[in-house]
Amino acid sequence: MILDSLQPEVTVTKPLFPLPLVLFPGGRLPLQIFEARYLDMVGQCMRDGEHFIVTMARSEGFADLGCEVSIRDFDRLDNGLLGILAVGERKQQLFNPRQRGDGLWLADAVDLPLESSDEISVEHAGLVGLLKSLQTHPTLRGLYSEIDYTDASEVGARLTELLPFDNEVKQSFFEMQDSGKRLRELESEVAKLQIQG
């Protein structure tokens, strides 16, 4: 938890979408919506121009830091389901989670401070190369049209989202506010992946 555990005086109540993943600001997440509670949530967000929060699901509950997302695109998919493209906007801390009768979770949310956008150092050139190679994968091609490979925060965020780390590791990277520290930790986790496989 980044902020003091006491709930701030000014919060906004928002719907939650717990998922087994971690999304950062700037992240792009295609979703298929089929449960009634989430169809209602998406419909209300689109009608009212509101956002919802993607938070990492756990076996018991979900993380108390998540990413507020906006709906950038929607379509009826070939399988008949509603498809949306959710885009991460900002990190938010969650307070007072409660569940509605239809199963939808709500929480009071407050924005976290923005990360500084530091220029990536030459020591992390390997991570930049790795991200560029991931972008050529067929499932990712077209998802991100523009990535700033000189921005330490963005490179760290995209690698955290895309690499096959345990979700708790990803969440720990999400909760970091220091982009340089995140990149150093990423170097360590990437080395572990290379040893394993």
N, C-alpha and C positions, 0 to 999 in steps of 0.2 A: 504494500500500500504506500503510495507516494505522498499523499496529503495526510494531514493529521486525522486520526481516527474519528474525531468529532465531525459530525455532518455540518457543512457550511450552511449559512443562513439562506443563501440563494441557490436553488437547484431547479432543474427542469425535469419533470417526469417523462420518461421515454420508454417505448416498448423494447424488449430485448429479444435477440435471436441467438440463443446459445448454439454453437457449432463446434465440431471437433477440429478446430483450426485457429490460427491467429492471423488477424488482418491489421495492417498498419495504415496510417493516413497515406493517401495516394495509391493504396492497393486496390486492385480491381477484382471483383468476385462475382462470377456468373452463378446464379442460383436458379434451381427449379422449385417452384412453390406449389405445394399440393395440400398441405394440412389446412383445414378451415380457419384455424386461429391466425395462421400466417397470411392466408389469402385476405382475410379481413384487415390485418395489420398493414399489408402492402397497399390495399385499396384506400385505407384511410390516409396513409402517408402520401400517396399520390394525389388524393383529393385536396388535402390540406397543405401540401408542400412541406410535410414534416419529415424528419429523419428517424431511423431506429439505430439500435446499438448491436453490433456483432460482438459477442463475448465468448471466450473459450469455454466449452462445456467440460465439466469434470464428472467423475462417477457419482459424486455427491455435489450437485449444484453447478456453479460456474465461477469463473474468475471475477474479481471485483474491479478490475480495470478492463475496459473494452474500447472499441473503436466506433464512433458515430459514423454512420454511412448515409449517403444520399442515393436515391434511385436514379440512374442516368439513362436507362433504356429498359424497355419491356417488350415482350412479344409472346404470342401463342406458339408454343413449340410443336414440332411434328407429332409428339406423343400426346398432345392435348393439354399439357401442363403449361402454367404461366412461367415464362422465363424472364428474369430481371438481371440487370447488371448493377451491382452495388459497388459504390466507390467510397473508400475510406476518407473521412474528412478530418477528424481530430480524435485524440485520445481523451477518454473520459473515465472518471472514477465513479463507481456506483455505490449508492447508499439505499438502505431500506427496501430491499427487493421484496416483492409480493406477487402472488399469482392470482389472476382473475379466474372466474368460474369456468371459462372456456380453455384454461390452461396456459394462456399467454402471460409471460412474466413482464412486470414493469419494475422500474427502479428510478429513484431520484439520481440525477447525473450532474456532474460539474466538470467543466473543461480542465484538463491538465495544462501546465505551461508548455509552450511550443519548444521543441528542441532547436538548438542552434544548428544552422546549416553550414557546417565546417567543410572545407575543401579536403577531399580524400588525399592521404599522403602516399608517396611512392611505395612505401613498404607494403601497402595493400593492393598493389597492382595485380597480384594473383587473384584476389577476390573480384576485381573488376573484370578480369578475363573470364573467370568462372561464370559471372552473371551474364556476360555477353554470349557465352556458349549456351547457357540455359535458354536464352531468348530465341535460339534457333530451333528449339524443340517444337515439333508440329502442334502439340497441345497448347503451347504458349504463344505461338506466332500470332501476332495481331492483337493480343491481349494488352500489351504495353507498346504503344506506338512511339513514345518518347520517354527515355530514362536519362536522367542527368548523371552520367558516370563519374562526374567530378564531385558530387555531393555525397559526403560520408553517410549522412542520415538515410538518403534514398537507397544507396547501394546496400547498406546494412538491412534496411527494411525489406527490400525485394528478395535478398538472399534468404533472410529468415523465413519469409512466406513460402519460398519455392523449394528449399532444400528439405530432405526427409529427416529432420530432427524430431525428437520427441516433443509433443506439444507443450509440456512443462518447460522444456528448454526454450522453446519459441516464446512462451509467455514471459520467461525471465528476461529475454532480450527485448521484448515489447515494453517491459516496465522500466528498462534503463532509459535515462534521459541524456546520457553521454554517448554520442555517436562513435567516438573514438574507442571507448571501452567496449562497445558492442562489436566493433570490427575486430578487436583483439580477441574477444571471446569467440567470434565466428571463425577466426583462423584456427583456434584450438579445436572447435567442433568439426570443422572441415577435415582437419588432420585425422581425427578419430574415424570419420567416415572412410577416408582413404585407407586406413589400416584395416578396417573391417571388411572392405570390399574391393 
